[in-house]
Amino acid sequence: MSRLLLVLVLVLAFAGCKIREDGLVLLVTAEDEALIRDGVGFIGDPRIKTKIVAAPEKELGRYAPEQAVIALTQSTACSECFRVDGQGTVLHAKGGGVLGKQYALYAALEGLGYRFVHPRYTKNPAVFLSATELGRDFSPDVKKRRGLHLHTLHPIETLYDFWIPSEANLEGGKRAIDFLIKNRGNYLQWCALDDIVKDPSLVPAWQAHTRALNQFAGSHGVDTGIAIQLFGMSNLQNAFDLIDDTTGDPVPEIERRLHLILDDNGFDSIALSFGEFFGADPARFVAEVNTAYAAMQRVQPGVEVTAAIHVGNYDNLRIDFMGERQLYYFLVRYADPAIVPWVHTTMYFNLYEDAGLAYLHEQFDEHRAYLEGRIRAGQRVGYYPESAYWVAFDINIPTFVPLYVRSRHLDLKRIAETGPLDDHVLFSSGWEWGYWLTDAMTVRMSYSLPANWSDSTDELFAAWGANGTNAKEIVRRLAESQHQALIIDRLAAYVASRDQIIDTGDRLGIFSQPDRPEFSEILTMTTVQRDAFKTNVLAKFPAHLSELVATEALAQDLPTDDPVMVELKDGAEITAARVRFIHALYAASVAHAEGASTTELLQRAETELAKAETIVARRRRALWDPDPRSILRDTPNPTFYQYGYLREGDTLCFWKRERAQALNAIQAVGLSVPGCVL
């Protein structure tokens, strides 16, 4: 064979070979390797190998069809648009900008079986799947802001990550930003606290921590905002505010505080709020909002400013202004038109259905009308709902409430019927007990809204195969049953609880959560009132309890070696125990009032409490937070609350408070009643 022929044979032989390697190969340029380095590292899968190449798309063709490989490239689409092409496990991820490229990569990884469920955990596939949803162009439904408001006025996980400087907390903050990106968000904000005003020695470390977080966010395409309050007199939770002294010219102090929070710290926007249960003179309110806005523009020209339109259907929050009786939070509509209003709702209630008298609202129809009116007028507006309501309502009872996902989908779907929404930012109050699900699913739905709410959770749990089928059904049935029971049948107040402050507020006519009668009140009802209670409340429990039994049964088949499945099992069981427990106590109160035996019902409550203690102890050993003491125990921190947000859930304080109240009413035993507050 001639030398020339030999060379030709060798060239053809090598040309016919395809590369096969163990694991998953990511083909990226040097620039994109820097962009995705941290996000890939947070996945924690050693099978992923990143290779820097000049032309990823060209290199892709060299790999065998059975190889798991993704080429990441730039496209000419919009900056947050993306597309994934390819076949099987050989994929080409194309994004239109910094965010678009990241969305494309993580969508391709999802096609192979990855799921980004929590900042500290990724579901990694045992075997790489063949991607199915290929060849589709994606662009965001909500164009401007899609993301999370981390309510760091509460002692939640992200209080530490975003406000208290340390290397570990900085990593936690970066993980939270990465979690947002992997779920197709583009905006993150958190609350400022006033410790840096009271103690200037904290400022240098706080600034360094904040700048590092914002640099990380900005380099990955994420805008950030800082939430502050305007009036110190309505500041009930150690928030950073601008106006404490109302006796003189507030401008010098406003500007000094704005320089502290803004100078070189990297925030793109300011979220302004006005506190709770406080109504200022309308003209003064508008004037001082404008004064603050002008000062913000002097301190950081061009900074975006949003303002929360809170809830509270109380007489002291209603004012007459410009010929209209209105909630004073709506006064921001008369302030500088550059301020973007964000309409707020609370708990799992939504803009379109019954609000159960949360904050005394039958519905949030006033807020809905304002939001829809601005959309129709082509004026920028945001929606700012919640993903948990910490206090004494859900996450620290504890219960698992996928109803939140259902409600957030309903809002997005109905708002879209009016027109495009500019901003959708979810008020986040903690991630344990499955509440990461609300945040992840809602951010994703604001990017691309599925036809049905459960499509999002179905897609998530598909990565778990047969176990995922069970998980889908548990979440779907729980949410649908909770929708009927908690919103339609108005049982929310019973599945939730009440602390000492709520009881005091009740007597003063101040309500935040939906109200319910105390056990002692059941005993003083007339026959007619008691019959109405049995019809309107107790008779509505059995249908919900039946569904909870079904979800519990499904949960028994979930594996015990997967952290997401274990958390879902614990959530289904604790929620069923909670509803059975509270139903037994109220049924026992009615039985006692009618002269019937309460023995069986009270024993049922004790049984459910014992179950709950076992579940909570199991969950305590499996929390996502690497230092759960900070969220479980009395812990000094810069918030108003010197304990972790799950303290009452971990001790089941609300359950024990209710047991003591019920036994005192029924048996007159004189038990000490825990306050479950402060």
N, C-alpha and C positions, 0 to 999 in steps of 0.2 A: 504494500500500500504506500502510495506516495506521501510525502510530508504534508502536502497541501490537502490531500484527501483526508488524512488523519486529523488535521486541525478542523476540517469541516465536520467530520463525524463527532468530534469532541464538542464542538460548539452546539451542534444540533442536540446532542445528548444532554448537555447542561441546560439548554433552552427548554427541554421537555421536563426538567425536574421542577417540582414545586416545593416550597419551603414548608416544613412541618416542625413545629416546636411544641414543647409542653406549655400548658397554660394559655393565657390570653395576651396577645401582642397589641399594643397601642402604637400606631405610627403617627408621629406628630413632628411639626417643625420645632426648632429650638424655642421660638417665641411661645408657641402653644404649650410646650412642655412646662415652661415656667408658670403658665396660666393654670394648668390642671394639676400641677405637682401635689399641692396640698390636698385637693379634693380626692385624688386617687389614693394618696396616703391615708386619708381618713377612712377609706373603704376597708382597709386592713386585710386585703387578700394578697398573699405573697405570690399567687399565680399570675398576677398582672405584671407585665413587663413593658416599660415604655421605651420606645426606640425613636431617637431623633434622626429624621431623614429630611432631605431637601424637598422631595415631592411625594408626600404620603400616598396620594391617589395612584401614582405610577407604581409605587412599591407594592400596593395592595394586590395587584395582578400576579405577583410572584408567589402568592401563598396558596396552599392546597385548599380545596373546597371544605375539607373537614377541620381546617385550622380555625380557631377562634381568633379573629383579628379585626381591628377597627382602624380605619384611616380617618383622621380628623383634618378637615380643610375648611378654608374660608369660602363663603358663597357671596353672591351679589345681592342677596335678599335683605330684608330690613334687619336692623341691628339686633332684634330679638327673635328673628325667624330662624327656623331650622328644618332640616329634612334628613332622613336616614334612608339610604338605598342599599342594595346588595342582595345577598341570598344566603339563607341558612345562618352560618356563624361568621361569614365574611361580609363585613359591613363598611359602608362609606358614610360617615357622619359629616354633614355640612351645615355650618352656621353663619349667619350674616354679620356677626360682630362679636365682641368679647363675650356677651351673655349668650348670643345665639350659638356660638361654638360650644360653650359649656353645656347648654341645653341639649345640643345634638349628641355630644359624647354620652351624657348620662341617659338620654333616651335610647341610644344604641346599647348601652350596658343593661338597661331594663329589658331590652329585647332578648338579651342573653340570659336573663333570669335574675338580675340584681334588683333589689328594692331598697329605697332610701327612707327608712321608717323613722329614724330618730337621729339627732345629731351625734349620738354616741354608738349607733349601731346600724350596720348595713346588712341586709339579708344577702348572703353570697350563695350562688347556686352550687349545689354539689356537682352537677354536670351542666355545661353550657347548653342553653336551649337554642333552638332555631328561631330567629326573629320572624315575626309574622306581620307586624304593622309597618310596612315599608313603602317607599315611594309616595309619601304624603307630605305636602307642604304645611307647616305649622306657623301660625302667627298669633300674637296675643289678642284675646278678646278685650281685656281691660288694658288700655294702652299706656297709661302714665305710671301709676303706682300699683304694684301688686306685692303684698307682703305682710309683715307682722309688726305689731306694736307689742313689745315686750314690757309688761306692766311691772317694772322694777320698783314701783312704790310698794309692792307686796314682796314678802320674803320668799321668792321663788328661785329656781335654779339660776336663771339668767341675771338676777340681782348681782350675784357674785361674779359671773362671767363678764358682765358689762359695766359694773360700777366699782368693784373692789379689786385693786391692782394685785396681780400675782402672775407668775408664769403659767401656773395651772389654769387660772381663770382666763388668761389671754387665749390659751388653746381652746378652752370651752367656748369663748366668744367666736373664735374663728370657725369652730365646728358648727355653731348655730348659723353663721353666715353661709357656710357651705351647704348646710341642710336646706336653707332657703333657696339657694341656687339650684340644687338638685331637684327641688320641687317647683322650679320655674318661676320663682319670685325675683323681684328686682329692687326691693326696698325694705329696709329694716329701721325701726326707731325704738328708742327706749326712754324711760323717764329719768330725768335728773333729780337728784336729791339735794337737800340743803346742808348736808354735812360739810360740803366744800365752802359754803358761805360762813358757817359757824366756826370752822377750824381751818384757817388758811394753810396750816402745815400739811394738809392732805392734798393740796392742789398739785404740786409737782408730779407726784406719783400718779395721781388721777389723770393728769394731762398726758403723760407718757403712755399710759394704758389706753386712753381714749384715742389718741393719735394712731397708735398701732392698730387698733381695731378698725378705724376709719380708713387707714392706708390699705389694710387687707381688703376691706369691702370695696373701696374704690378701684383697686387694681383688678378686681374680679367683676367690675361693672355694676356693683350694687350701690345705690344711693342710700344715705343714712339721714336720720332725723333725730332731734332731741326734743322731748316733751317737757314743757315747763308750764307753770301756772302764772296767772296774771296777779291775782289778789292774795296777799298773805292772810287776810282775814277769813278767807274761805279755804285756806290750806289746812286740811285735817290730817295729812299723812306724810309730813316731812318732805313735801315736794319742794323743788327749787322754784321760787317765785320771784317776781319782779318788783312788786309794790307792797311794802310793809308799812311804811310811814305815809299816812294819807293827809298829814297836816300841812305839808309844804309842797314845793316843786318836786315831783317824783323823778324827773328826767335824769338828773345826774346819777342817782342810784340805779335806775333802770339801765343806763348805759354801762355803768361799772359792772353790773352783774352780767350783762350781755357780753361784754369783753371777756369776762371770766369763762363763760360757757362756750363762746364761739371762736375766740382768737386762735387761729392756726390749728384748730382741733379737727377740722375736716368735715363738719356737718353740712349737708346740702339743704336741710330744711328745719324749720322750727314748728312744732305742734303745740299750739296754745290752747290751754283749757282754763276753766273758770271756777273749779271747785264744785262742791255739792251743798245743797240746802242753804243757799245764800243768794239774795237778790239785791243788786246795787241799784241806785237811781239810774233809770234808763239813759238819760242824756250823759251822765257821768260815765256810765259803762261804755257807751259808744266812743266818747271822747278819749277815754284812757286806752281802749283797744287801739284807736288810731295813733295815740301818742306812742304806745309800745311798738306798733308796726313801723312808724317813722324812725324810731330809735334803732330797730333791727336793721333797717336799710342803711342807716348811717354806719353802724358797726360792721355789718357784712353786706355790702351792696349786692342786691340781686338775690339774697337768700329767700327761698320759698317759705311762706307762712300758711299753715292750715289752722283751723279752729274747730274744736269739737262742739257739736250741738248735742248736749246731754239730754237726759230724760228726767222726769219728775213732775207728775201731774198734781202739784200741791198749790194751794191758794197763795202761799207766800212766795212762790216762784212765778206767779202770773202777774204781769204788769200791763198797764195801758200805755201804749206808745204809738204815735203816728196813726191814731184813730182805731187801733186794733188791740184787743185783749190777747196777749200771747205769752208763751213761756219765755222767760228772760234770756235763756240760752240762744233764742232765735234773734236776739238783738244784733248779733254779729252780721246779719244781712244788711244793716245800715252802716257798717264800718267800711273801711277802705275795700273797694271791690277786688283788689288783688289778693285779698285773704281768701283762701279756698275753704269753704265750709265742709266739714265731715260729719255726716249724720250718724248718730250713735244709737244702737239698741242694746238691750242687755239680755244676758242669759241665753237660753236656746230659743227664745221667742224671736219672731221675725217681723218684717214690715207689713205682712199681708194677712196674718191670722190673729187669733185671740192672744192677748198679752197677759192674761191671767191676773190682772191688777198688779203686775210688777211696777213698782214706783207709782202705783195707783192708775196706771194706764189700762183701759179696756183693750185698746189696740194702740199701736204706734202709728196711727193714721196721719197725725199731724206731721210727723217726721217723714213719712212716706210721701205725702203731698208736696212737701217742700223739696225733697230730693227729685221727685219726678218732674216738678215744675222747672227746676233748673236744667234738667236734662233736655226737656222740650224747648227751653229757651236757648239752648246751646251754650249754657254757662257751666264752667267747670264745677264739679261737685264730687265728693267722695262718700263712700259708705264704710262704716266703722263698727261692725258688730263684734260679738264676743265669741270666744271658743271655750270658755269655762267661766264660772262665777264663784270665785274662791270662798269667801265669807262662810256661809253655812248652807250652801246650796247643792253642790255636786262633788267637786273633786276631793274635798276634804271631809265628806260624810263618811266614807268614800263611796261613790257609785261610778259606773261606766255609762256614758250617755252619748252613743253615736247619733242620737237625735240632733245634736249640733250640726253634724255633716248634712243631714237632711234639710235642716232649716237654712243653712248657708247656701245650699244649692237652690232651694226655692226662691230665696232672695235674688240671687244672681239671674235666675231664669226669668222671674217676673220683671226685674229691672230692665233686662235686655229687651223686653217687649216694648218698653217705653223709648229706649234709645241707648247708645253706647255710654258706659260708665267710665269716668276718668280714673278714679282711684278706688281700690278695694283693699283695705288694710285691716287685718284681724287682730283684735285685742286679745292677747295671749296671757294666761294666768297659770302656767305650769304644764308639765308634760307627763307626769307619772300617771298610773292607772289608765293608760290608753289615750290620754288627751292629746298626745302627739298626733293622733289620727286626725283630729279636727283640723289642726294647723296644716299638716301636710296635704290633706285632701282639699281643703279650702283654697290654699295658694294655687294648687294645680288647677282647680276648677275656675279660678279667676283668669288663668292663662287660656284654658280651652274647656269650655263648659260642655259636659256630656249631656246626652238627652235625658238620662235618669240619674238621680243622685247616687244610686248604688252601683252605677257603672264604674265610678271611681274606685270604690272599695273592692269591687269584683276584680278590677285590673290589678290592684295592689296584691290581693291574696292569691291570685292565680299562680304566683311564683311558688306557692306551697303545695301545689298539686292537689291530691285528695284531701289533705288536711286543710288546704285553702278553700276547698268547696264547703267544708263545715264552717270555716271562719266566715266566709261570705254570708252564709245563711244565718249565723248567729248575729252578725252585725246588722243585716237587713231586717231580721225579725225584731231585734231589740229596738231599732230606730223606729220602725213602723208602729210597734206596740207603744213605745214611749210617746210618739206623736199623738196617738189616740188618747192615751191615758193622761199624759201630762199637759198637753195643750188643749185638745178637744174636750176631754172630761175634767179638766182643771184639777188634777191630782198632784200638781207640781209641789204645792206647799207641804204635802204629806211625805213625799219621797225625799224632799229637802228637809231641813231642820231649822231650829231657832236657837240663837244664843241669848245670853242675858240682855245684851244691848238691844236685840230685836224685840224681845218682850217689853223692855222699857219703852222703846219707840212705839210699839203697838198701843201702849196706854196713853202716849202723847199724840197719837194720830199720825205718826211718821212711819211709812211703810216703804221698804225697798223690795224685798222678796214678796211673792204672793202670800197672803195671810191665811191662817187656819185657826180654828178654836183650840184653846188649851184643853187638856184632859179634864181639868176642874170645871171648865165651862160646859162640857158635855153633861155633867151631873146636875147642873142647874137649868138645863133646857126644859121647856114645856114639852108635853107629849107631841104636840104638833111640830115643834122645832126639831125634836129628836127624830121623828118620822121623816122629816125633810132631809135631815143629815144622813139617815140610812139610805134614802133614795138617791140623793145627789152625790154622796161620797162613798159610803161603804159598798153600795150595790155596784159601783163601777170598778171595784178592785178585782173581782174574780176573773174577768176576761184578760186583764193585764197579767195577773198571776199565772194564768194558764199558759200564756206565751213565755213567761219567764221560766216556767218548768221545762218547756220545750227547748229553750236556748241552753239551759243548764244541762239537759240531757245530751245535746249536741256537743257541749263543751267537754263532757267526760271522755270523748274520743280523741281529743286533741293531744298531741305528743307532749311529754314532760321534759324534753331535752332541747326545745326551741324557745328562746326567751319571748318572742312575740306571741306564740301560741299559749305559753304559760300565762302571760299577762292577760290575754284575752279570756282564758279560762277563769282566772281569778276575778276579772271584771264581771263576767257573766254571773258567777256565783255570788259575789258580794252584793250585786244589784238585786238579785232574786231574794237574798237573805234580808236586805234592807226593806224591800216592799212587804215581805211576809211579816217582818218584825213590827213595822209601824201599823200595818193593818190589824195585827193581833192586839196591840195596845189600844187602838181606838175602838175596836169591836168589844174589847173587855170593858172599856169605859161605858159604852152603851149598855152592855149586858148588866153591869152593876147598877146603872141608873134604873133599869127595868126589873131589878130584883132577881136576875138570873145568875147562874154560877159563872165565875170568871177563872176558875182553876185551870181549865184546859187552855184557854186563850193566853193566860199569863205564862204558862209553861211553854207554850209555843214561842212566845217572845224570848224567853230565856234560851230556848234551843237555838233560835236564829242568832242571838247575840253570841252564843258560844261558837257557832259556825263562823261568824264574822271574825271573831278573835283569832281563830285558826287561820283563816284566809289572810288577814292582815299580817300575822306573824310570818307567814310564808312569803308574802309580798315584800315585807321589810328586808328580807335577805336577797331580794332580786331586783331592787330598784335600779334604774338606769344611772342615777347620779353617782359619780365615783366617791363622793363624800356625803352620804345621805344624812349624816347628823345635822348638817346645816338646814335641812328642810324638814327634819323630824322632831327636833328638840328645841328647848329654850336656847337661843343663840343670839348673843349681842350682834346687832347689825344696824345700818344707818336708817332703816325704815321705822315707822311708828310701831311696828310689831316686833317684839323682841323674841321671836320664835320662828320656826320654819312653817311654811304654809301647810304642811301635812301633819302638823302636830296633833290636831284634833282627830284627823282621820286615823292616825297611827294608834291613838289611845281609844278610839271609838267614843270620844267624849260626848258627842251629840246623842248617840244611842243610850249611853248611861244616864245622861241628863233626862231623856224622855222616860226611861224606865223608872227613875226616881220620881219624876212628876206624876206618872201614871199610878205607881204604887201608893204614893202619898194621897192621891185623890181617891183611889179605890179602897185601900186598906188603912189609910190614916196612920202610916207607920213612922212618919216624921224623918224620912231619909234626908240627908244633906244633898242638895241639888247642885251639881257642878255648873259653873257659869259658862264654861267653854269659850272664854274670851279673855284676851290680854294675859 
